[in-house]
Amino acid sequence: MRSLRANIVAAIEKHCSEGASGRLIGADEAADDILDAIPDPGENARLASFAREIISYIFDGTDADCLSIQALALHYGLLERTLYDPKVHGPSFAEPGAEWFEYTGTLKLARTTTEA
């Protein structure tokens, strides 16, 4: 898992890159993102519970399909439902106003090797 410092650096880098694109970044918005980079005390517990439940599929001899994973991530607060907006979320196969899922907390700031 990313360190607190890495999360704060990611939040600052986000604002630096948005500022470089010509978008003005307010101090309040930047402060909010930096504070959001600090995980809440229950986040590690939710991540651990999610991981434990997914791993239990192995012991039960069952598969975790995409809907099961999505339902568990929602249950543990790792994903949140919203509506798709191409101006906010970028291009997608989804229609504007369709159900859309976003990462929450630290997962929102973390990047995978395929996203970097």
C-alpha positions, 0 to 999 in steps of 0.5 A, a space after each residue: 500500500 502506498 505511504 501517506 507521503 506518496 498519497 500527499 505527493 500524488 495529490 500535489 502532482 495532480 494539482 500541478 498537472 491540472 495547473 499546467 493545463 491552464 486550469 486554475 487550482 484553488 487553495 481550498 480544493 488543493 487542501 481538500 485533496 491533500 486531506 483526502 490523501 490521508 486515509 481514514 482509520 477504517 480504510 485499512 480494515 475495509 481493504 483487509 476485509 475485502 481482500 480476505 473475502 476475495 481470497 476466501 473464494 479460493 478456499 471455497 472453490 468458487 470464482 469471483 466474477 466481475 459482479 461479485 467483485 464490484 458488489 464486495 467493493 461497494 459493500 466495503 466502501 472501496 467503490 462508490 456509485 455515481 452517474 457518468 459525465 464525459 466532461 468529468 470521466 473522459 471518453 467511455 462506452 457509457 452513455 451520459 447519465 448512466 451508472 458509473 463507479 469510482 474508487 474511493 479514499 486511497 484507491 482514488 489516488 493510487 495508480 496501477 502500473 497500467 494507468 501510469 
